[in-house]
């Protein structure tokens, strides 16, 4: 019984077909975009194929360590555990959380009210710690802005 999914086998066959065509006719290999597409689709299908997870679970059940599994996968032990440790639901939850984090913008929005703590510190000629101290003493107004994606920013209003 094959261990790869139908989609993985399909793209593996396509890559092998293109490779054979390139070997047979080095002067006129298959179109570059076809080769790129086939290789990337194969990589994508293999990445989501359950074959690896099944093999990892089989290896763990037979006593193979995470270090050995991670070595075979070309990953660190922590990365291997993050990908494959736990139930299907736990793995899915971790991966969904990772996708959610990666979908968030990495830069601070430019349309937030007031100033950041570091901007206020520069304007006032003090350290960021001094800005927080002034806020705690009621000498500066500050508020925490929460964005729809859950990120929060402390904003300071030094001109008030």
N, C-alpha and C positions, 0 to 999 in steps of 0.2 A: 504494500500500500504506500503510495507516495506521501511525503510529509509536507510538501509545498502546496499552497493554494492553487486553484486553477489559474487565477490572474498572475501569480508569480511565475508559474510554469509557462504561461503564454508569453510574457515579456522575456523570460530567459530564452525561450525558443527564438524569439524575434532578434535578440542580441546575438545569439549563435548564428542565425541566418545571415545577419548583416556582417558579422565577423568572417564567416565563410566566403561571402561575396567579395569582401575586401581582400581576403587572402588569394582568391581565385583571379582577381583582376586588380592588382595594386595600382595600375595606372588610372583606373576609373572606379574608385570605391563607391559604395552607396552614398547618397547625399548626406552631407554633414549634419543637417538638421534631423534627418531620420535617425542617425546614429546617436545624436545627443538625446533626442526624445526617448529612444528605446532604452538607453543606459539609465537615464533619470527615472523613467517609469519602472524599470526593474528595481532600482534602488528603493524607490518609494514603496512598491509592492512588498519587497522583502522586509522593509522596516516595519510595515504594519501586519505582516504575515504572522499568524499564530504559531507557526512552526518553531520559531525561536523560543517563545514562552513555554511551549510544550517541552522542548528539549531542556530548557533551564529547570523546569519543575522535575523532569525525569532525573537530571543530574543531581539536584538537591536531594531527591528521594533516595538516591543511591549513595549519599554521603559526600558528594563533591562540594568543596568549599566555595564561598563567594569569590575568594581570591583566584581560584582556578577558573571559575566561570568568567570572571571579569577579564582574566588574561586571554582566554579563548575568544572573547568578544572584542578585545582591544579597548576595553574601558577600565576605569578605576572601579574598585569594589563598591564604593558608595553609588556610583552611577549605575552599576549593574543592579544593585539592590533597588534603587529608585525606579528603574524600568520594570523589574520583574518580580520583586518581593511582594507577597501577600495574595489576597483573593483578587479575582477579576474586578470586583467592585472597588477595592482599595486602589488597584493600579489605575483604573479608569478615573477615579477621583483625583489622584495625584497628577495624572496627565492633563486632565481638564483644568486643574488649578494652575499648572505650568503654562498651558495655552492662554488662560485668562491673563496671567501676569505678562506674558510676552506680547499680548495684544494691546496692552496699555502703552500709551506714549511714554517715552523715557525722558522727555524734556518737560520742564516746568511750563505751564501755560503762561502766556504773556498778558492775558487780560484779567488777572487777579487784582482785587482792590488793594490799596495801600502799598506797602513795601515789604520785601522779605526782611527777615531779621538781619541778615548780612548787609543788605542795602541800607537799612536804618542805622546799623553800626557805623558804616562808612560815612553816612551823612552827618551823624552826631559826633564822629571822631572818638568812638568808644569801641569796646569789644562786643561781640555777640552776647557774651555772658552778662555784660553791663546792661544791654538792652533787655534781656530777660529779667534782670534784677529790677530795672525801672518799671517793667510791666507788672511784676509781682507787687511792687510798692504802690501801684496806681498812678505813677508819674507818666506813663505812656499807655495809650489804648492799643490793645491787640485783640485779634479774634482768629479763631481757627476756621479756615474755609475747607469744607469737605466737598470734593468733586463727585459726580455720579458714579465714577469707577472705583470709589473708595479711598483715593489718595487724599491726604490732608496736608494743608500748608498753614503755618503760622504767619499772619500778616500784621504788620505794625503800621500805625498811623501817627507819625511823629509831628505832623503839622497841626494837630488838634489840641 
